[in-house]
Amino acid sequence: QLQLVESGGGLVQPGGSLRLSCATSGFTLDNYAIGWFRQAPGKEREGVSCIDGSDRKTQYADSVKGRFTISGDNAQNTVYLQMDDLKPEDTAVYYCAATDWQFRPCVLRRMPYDSWGQGTQVTVSS
């Protein structure tokens, strides 16, 4: 029932920007924590950013802090990841994920996220 669909990936030059979208259905954003993760070839999937269910507070990995911004649009049932000043090391498949945490602060690790999108490719040329 829960669905998440990422979009917005593509090819960009270093220093460029992309905005990823995570369109959701089957749940209300207010009751779920949403996380953005990325996985480069040969690397572990890592948490990039997340947003809380109840208070909408956000967290960022140190590697993207100051460059990426996560936000939610309840009317569109969509969570965004604005990525600025992209670097080659940002190249990865980006996934959004959801967990039914309403009051607990979100986390930048795969557990407890149990619903995942299909991913969208982000490639930053060197």
N, CA, C and O of each residue as an XYZ file, in Angstrom:
504
protein
N       0.822     -1.193      0.000
C       0.000      0.000      0.000
C       0.864      1.253      0.000
O       0.551      2.238     -0.670
N       1.938      1.205      0.747
C       2.842      2.349      0.801
C       3.722      2.346     -0.444
O       4.347      1.340     -0.778
N       3.760      3.475     -1.113
C       4.559      3.612     -2.316
C       5.381      4.884     -2.259
O       4.919      5.923     -1.786
N       6.598      4.787     -2.744
C       7.482      5.926     -2.859
C       8.146      5.855     -4.227
O       8.654      4.807     -4.624
N       8.139      6.960     -4.935
C       8.697      7.019     -6.273
C       9.616      8.221     -6.365
O       9.180      9.363     -6.219
N      10.892      7.954     -6.607
C      11.875      9.024     -6.754
C      11.927      9.498     -8.206
O      11.666      8.739     -9.140
N      12.267     10.753     -8.361
C      12.500     11.309     -9.681
C      13.415     12.511     -9.537
O      13.650     12.991     -8.428
N      13.926     12.991    -10.649
C      14.723     14.193    -10.656
C      16.210     13.986    -10.839
O      16.955     14.959    -10.955
N      16.661     12.746    -10.868
C      18.071     12.491    -11.072
C      18.498     12.802    -12.492
O      17.668     13.016    -13.376
N      19.802     12.823    -12.696
C      20.323     13.106    -14.017
C      21.811     13.354    -13.986
O      22.487     13.071    -12.997
N      22.309     13.886    -15.084
C      23.718     14.221    -15.242
C      23.921     15.708    -15.001
O      23.218     16.539    -15.576
N      24.876     16.036    -14.159
C      25.184     17.427    -13.867
C      26.691     17.609    -13.766
O      27.429     16.659    -13.509
N      27.132     18.837    -13.972
C      28.524     19.189    -13.784
C      28.814     19.455    -12.320
O      27.909     19.826    -11.573
N      30.050     19.276    -11.897
C      30.399     19.684    -10.534
C      30.005     21.129    -10.284
O      30.217     21.999    -11.129
N      29.435     21.374     -9.123
C      28.931     22.695     -8.793
C      27.493     22.929     -9.200
O      26.906     23.946     -8.831
N      26.920     22.019     -9.947
C      25.547     22.153    -10.386
C      24.555     21.741     -9.323
O      24.929     21.382     -8.207
N      23.281     21.798     -9.684
C      22.202     21.515     -8.750
C      21.183     20.567     -9.357
O      20.989     20.529    -10.572
N      20.544     19.812     -8.496
C      19.419     18.969     -8.847
C      18.431     18.988     -7.700
O      18.810     19.165     -6.542
N      17.169     18.806     -8.026
C      16.155     18.628     -7.003
C      15.495     17.277     -7.205
O      14.847     17.033     -8.223
N      15.665     16.410     -6.230
C      15.033     15.107     -6.259
C      13.665     15.174     -5.603
O      13.464     15.912     -4.638
N      12.737     14.408     -6.127
C      11.398     14.331     -5.577
C      11.096     12.909     -5.155
O      11.495     11.950     -5.815
N      10.390     12.787     -4.052
C       9.908     11.500     -3.574
C       8.403     11.606     -3.435
O       7.900     12.115     -2.434
N       7.692     11.131     -4.427
C       6.234     11.141     -4.407
C       5.742      9.934     -3.625
O       6.128      8.800     -3.910
N       4.894     10.181     -2.645
C       4.434      9.117     -1.767
C       2.932      8.922     -1.885
O       2.203      9.821     -2.305
N       2.486      7.739     -1.509
C       1.070      7.422     -1.455
C       0.859      6.312     -0.439
O       1.776      5.551     -0.131
N      -0.356      6.232      0.075
C      -0.693      5.199      1.032
C      -0.448      5.574      2.477
O      -0.699      4.766      3.371
N       0.032      6.774      2.727
C       0.267      7.229      4.088
C       0.325      8.746      4.093
O       0.426      9.383      3.045
N       0.259      9.309      5.285
C       0.365     10.748      5.448
C       1.746     11.087      5.966
O       2.261     10.424      6.866
N       2.338     12.107      5.402
C       3.701     12.471      5.760
C       3.835     12.850      7.229
O       4.899     12.657      7.816
N       2.789     13.381      7.826
C       2.851     13.800      9.220
C       3.143     12.645     10.165
O       3.655     12.859     11.265
N       2.828     11.440      9.755
C       2.970     10.275     10.622
C       4.182      9.415     10.296
O       4.376      8.369     10.916
N       4.992      9.829      9.346
C       6.124      9.033      8.905
C       7.384      9.862      8.823
O       7.370     11.013      8.386
N       8.465      9.257      9.251
C       9.774      9.826      8.992
C      10.224      9.413      7.594
O      10.043      8.263      7.192
N      10.802     10.339      6.869
C      11.269     10.089      5.516
C      12.773     10.308      5.464
O      13.280     11.315      5.958
N      13.468      9.377      4.873
C      14.904      9.499      4.723
C      15.322      9.432      3.269
O      14.704      8.738      2.461
N      16.375     10.158      2.947
C      17.042     10.043      1.656
C      18.354      9.305      1.867
O      19.141      9.647      2.750
N      18.576      8.302      1.055
C      19.785      7.502      1.096
C      20.423      7.477     -0.283
O      19.773      7.774     -1.285
N      21.683      7.126     -0.322
C      22.347      6.982     -1.602
C      23.313      5.809     -1.543
O      23.830      5.453     -0.484
N      23.540      5.223     -2.701
C      24.443      4.095     -2.795
C      25.234      4.187     -4.091
O      24.672      4.157     -5.186
N      26.530      4.298     -3.945
C      27.429      4.281     -5.081
C      27.901      2.857     -5.324
O      27.896      2.045     -4.399
N      28.309      2.532     -6.550
C      28.781      1.181     -6.835
C      29.907      0.763     -5.896
O      30.875      1.499     -5.704
N      29.770     -0.413     -5.322
C      30.788     -0.935     -4.427
C      30.786     -0.347     -3.036
O      31.652     -0.678     -2.226
N      29.834      0.516     -2.740
C      29.772      1.142     -1.436
C      28.476      0.784     -0.719
O      27.501      0.354     -1.335
N      28.490      0.969      0.577
C      27.295      0.744      1.377
C      26.302      1.867      1.160
O      26.676      2.999      0.854
N      25.038      1.538      1.323
C      24.005      2.557      1.259
C      24.108      3.435      2.495
O      24.138      2.939      3.621
N      24.162      4.734      2.277
C      24.357      5.661      3.369
C      23.216      6.661      3.452
O      22.630      7.050      2.442
N      22.920      7.062      4.663
C      21.906      8.071      4.876
C      22.423      9.443      4.514
O      23.552      9.799      4.852
N      21.606     10.210      3.831
C      21.962     11.548      3.390
C      21.234     12.610      4.201
O      21.844     13.562      4.687
N      19.936     12.438      4.341
C      19.108     13.398      5.046
C      17.818     12.721      5.454
O      17.425     11.713      4.867
N      17.161     13.273      6.458
C      15.856     12.755      6.847
C      15.041     13.875      7.469
O      15.573     14.899      7.897
N      13.734     13.647      7.507
C      12.806     14.623      8.052
C      11.828     13.906      8.964
O      11.315     12.841      8.621
N      11.570     14.491     10.130
C      10.707     13.868     11.122
C       9.253     13.872     10.692
O       8.821     14.694      9.883
N       8.501     12.919     11.260
C       7.079     12.843     10.966
C       6.275     13.934     11.617
O       5.486     14.600     10.947
N       6.454     14.140     12.926
C       5.587     15.041     13.666
C       6.019     16.493     13.583
O       5.215     17.356     13.229
N       7.268     16.777     13.902
C       7.715     18.160     13.988
C       8.480     18.633     12.751
O       8.851     19.804     12.667
N       8.714     17.755     11.813
C       9.360     18.067     10.538
C      10.790     18.582     10.684
O      11.307     19.249      9.787
N      11.422     18.275     11.805
C      12.826     18.602     11.946
C      13.661     17.737     11.018
O      13.269     16.627     10.659
N      14.806     18.258     10.642
C      15.624     17.610      9.627
C      17.017     17.299     10.146
O      17.492     17.913     11.101
N      17.658     16.341      9.504
C      19.036     15.990      9.786
C      19.776     15.771      8.474
O      19.175     15.435      7.454
N      21.086     15.966      8.517
C      21.912     15.828      7.339
C      23.213     15.126      7.681
O      23.772     15.313      8.762
N      23.679     14.323      6.754
C      25.014     13.773      6.876
C      26.034     14.898      6.757
O      25.811     15.875      6.043
N      27.145     14.755      7.456
C      28.164     15.794      7.423
C      28.647     16.075      5.998
O      29.003     17.207      5.671
N      28.658     15.060      5.170
C      29.183     15.213      3.826
C      28.325     16.112      2.938
O      28.803     16.617      1.922
N      27.063     16.313      3.313
C      26.170     17.121      2.487
C      25.646     18.344      3.213
O      24.933     19.153      2.619
N      25.979     18.493      4.466
C      25.473     19.605      5.260
C      25.888     20.938      4.633
O      27.052     21.145      4.289
N      24.923     21.818      4.497
C      25.167     23.097      3.870
C      24.964     23.100      2.377
O      24.894     24.167      1.767
N      24.868     21.930      1.770
C      24.664     21.823      0.329
C      23.300     21.252     -0.034
O      22.722     21.629     -1.053
N      22.787     20.352      0.784
C      21.512     19.692      0.516
C      20.451     20.205      1.476
O      20.751     20.567      2.614
N      19.217     20.234      1.012
C      18.085     20.646      1.833
C      16.917     19.703      1.597
O      16.490     19.502      0.460
N      16.404     19.128      2.670
C      15.237     18.273      2.577
C      14.004     19.070      2.990
O      14.070     19.893      3.903
N      12.899     18.829      2.330
C      11.658     19.519      2.650
C      10.481     18.642      2.257
O      10.621     17.701      1.476
N       9.330     18.963      2.805
C       8.126     18.216      2.503
C       6.999     19.128      2.088
O       6.895     20.262      2.555
N       6.160     18.628      1.211
C       4.976     19.335      0.741
C       3.799     18.396      0.957
O       3.560     17.490      0.159
N       3.071     18.619      2.037
C       1.969     17.719      2.364
C       0.853     17.754      1.328
O       0.209     16.737      1.070
N       0.626     18.919      0.736
C      -0.414     19.031     -0.277
C      -0.111     18.145     -1.473
O      -1.016     17.552     -2.061
N       1.163     18.056     -1.833
C       1.578     17.210     -2.940
C       1.992     15.820     -2.487
O       2.297     14.960     -3.314
N       2.005     15.595     -1.170
C       2.423     14.317     -0.604
C       3.813     13.932     -1.110
O       4.069     12.778     -1.454
N       4.694     14.913     -1.146
C       6.004     14.742     -1.750
C       7.090     15.307     -0.849
O       6.921     16.359     -0.231
N       8.191     14.601     -0.785
C       9.383     15.065     -0.084
C      10.461     15.353     -1.115
O      10.645     14.590     -2.064
N      11.167     16.447     -0.927
C      12.178     16.882     -1.873
C      13.561     16.843     -1.246
O      13.719     16.941     -0.029
N      14.539     16.701     -2.094
C      15.922     16.862     -1.697
C      16.578     17.807     -2.699
O      16.908     17.421     -3.820
N      16.757     19.041     -2.272
C      17.450     20.021     -3.095
C      18.944     19.838     -2.904
O      19.442     19.912     -1.780
N      19.658     19.601     -3.986
C      21.082     19.343     -3.940
C      21.805     20.442     -4.702
O      21.628     20.594     -5.911
N      22.612     21.199     -3.992
C      23.385     22.284     -4.578
C      24.873     21.995     -4.441
O      25.293     21.187     -3.612
N      25.655     22.667     -5.266
C      27.107     22.511     -5.244
C      27.495     21.034     -5.284
O      28.264     20.554     -4.452
N      26.957     20.345     -6.248
C      27.194     18.913     -6.345
C      28.648     18.607     -6.657
O      29.315     19.347     -7.381
N      29.122     17.515     -6.104
C      30.491     17.074     -6.260
C      30.516     15.682     -6.861
O      29.537     14.945     -6.745
N      31.615     15.305     -7.501
C      31.681     13.958     -8.081
C      31.381     12.858     -7.071
O      30.795     11.837     -7.433
N      31.765     13.042     -5.829
C      31.508     12.031     -4.820
C      30.040     11.908     -4.443
O      29.669     10.999     -3.701
N      29.200     12.806     -4.942
C      27.765     12.687     -4.749
C      27.134     11.710     -5.731
O      25.957     11.375     -5.596
N      27.887     11.253     -6.701
C      27.370     10.317     -7.692
C      26.910      9.034     -7.013
O      27.682      8.386     -6.305
N      25.661      8.674     -7.230
C      25.082      7.499     -6.598
C      23.645      7.339     -7.073
O      23.087      8.224     -7.721
N      23.066      6.211     -6.743
C      21.628      6.044     -6.851
C      21.021      6.537     -5.554
O      21.421      6.109     -4.472
N      20.067      7.424     -5.659
C      19.433      8.016     -4.499
C      18.062      7.388     -4.274
O      17.265      7.251     -5.202
N      17.809      7.015     -3.040
C      16.567      6.376     -2.644
C      15.885      7.185     -1.550
O      16.548      7.772     -0.695
N      14.570      7.211     -1.582
C      13.835      7.695     -0.429
C      13.188      6.513      0.272
O      12.884      5.495     -0.349
N      12.984      6.661      1.555
C      12.467      5.585      2.371
C      11.580      6.161      3.467
O      11.720      7.323      3.848
N      10.675      5.342      3.963
C       9.725      5.774      4.976
C       9.641      4.759      6.100
O       9.808      3.558      5.889
N       9.382      5.258      7.292
C       9.084      4.423      8.442
C       8.014      5.123      9.268
O       7.960      6.352      9.316
N       7.166      4.335      9.916
C       6.020      4.914     10.621
C       6.397      5.423     12.008
O       5.792      5.047     13.012
N       7.381      6.260     12.039
C       7.752      6.980     13.247
C       7.091      8.342     13.213
O       7.372      9.157     12.335
N       6.216      8.584     14.165
C       5.519      9.853     14.217
C       6.197     10.852     15.144
O       6.215     12.050     14.863
N       6.756     10.364     16.248
C       7.276     11.251     17.279
C       8.770     11.116     17.528
O       9.378     12.009     18.120
N       9.363     10.033     17.094
C      10.785      9.841     17.323
C      11.595     10.556     16.253
O      11.215     10.538     15.083
N      12.714     11.192     16.635
C      13.552     11.823     15.617
C      14.019     10.821     14.568
O      14.317      9.669     14.883
N      14.079     11.271     13.327
C      14.510     10.381     12.265
C      15.979     10.040     12.408
O      16.714     10.702     13.141
N      16.400      9.004     11.704
C      17.774      8.530     11.768
C      18.325      8.369     10.363
O      17.577      8.171      9.406
N      19.640      8.456     10.252
C      20.317      8.331      8.970
C      20.957      6.952      8.835
O      22.126      6.834      8.468
N      20.204      5.943      9.124
C      20.621      4.563      8.924
C      19.435      3.783      8.397
O      18.287      4.185      8.588
N      19.706      2.670      7.736
C      18.659      1.951      7.027
C      17.573      1.424      7.941
O      16.390      1.491      7.610
N      17.964      0.905      9.078
C      16.971      0.519     10.066
C      16.524      1.763     10.792
O      17.372      2.501     11.292
N      15.243      2.033     10.877
C      14.060      1.171     10.743
C      13.254      1.380      9.461
O      12.101      0.953      9.396
N      13.815      2.010      8.462
C      13.052      2.270      7.251
C      12.655      0.951      6.593
O      13.500      0.078      6.392
N      11.408      0.808      6.265
C      10.895     -0.446      5.733
C      10.129     -0.302      4.426
O       9.647     -1.297      3.886
N      10.009      0.894      3.916
C       9.418      1.128      2.604
C      10.389      1.959      1.794
O      10.876      2.991      2.257
N      10.667      1.506      0.582
C      11.709      2.127     -0.236
C      11.219      2.381     -1.645
O      10.408      1.628     -2.185
N      11.717      3.444     -2.227
C      11.479      3.704     -3.627
C      12.447      2.926     -4.491
O      13.283      2.170     -3.994
N      12.321      3.123     -5.788
C      13.130      2.367     -6.742
C      14.497      2.990     -6.992
O      15.388      2.335     -7.533
N      14.668      4.231     -6.608
C      15.928      4.915     -6.784
C      15.980      5.747     -8.041
O      15.303      5.452     -9.027
N      16.790      6.792     -8.002
C      17.032      7.627     -9.166
C      18.525      7.927     -9.240
O      19.157      8.233     -8.230
N      19.075      7.836    -10.437
C      20.517      7.973    -10.624
C      20.920      9.433    -10.669
O      20.326     10.234    -11.390
N      21.930      9.767     -9.895
C      22.554     11.084     -9.933
C      24.013     10.891    -10.321
O      24.747     10.157     -9.659
N      24.424     11.546    -11.385
C      25.796     11.447    -11.852
C      26.383     12.842    -11.969
O      25.841     13.696    -12.671
N      27.479     13.069    -11.288
C      28.181     14.340    -11.310
C      29.525     14.106    -11.991
O      30.370     13.374    -11.475
N      29.716     14.717    -13.130
C      30.922     14.500    -13.914
C      32.125     15.146    -13.249
O      31.997     16.108    -12.492
N      33.281     14.606    -13.543
C      34.502     15.095    -12.926
C      35.298     15.976    -13.879
O      36.363     16.474    -13.514
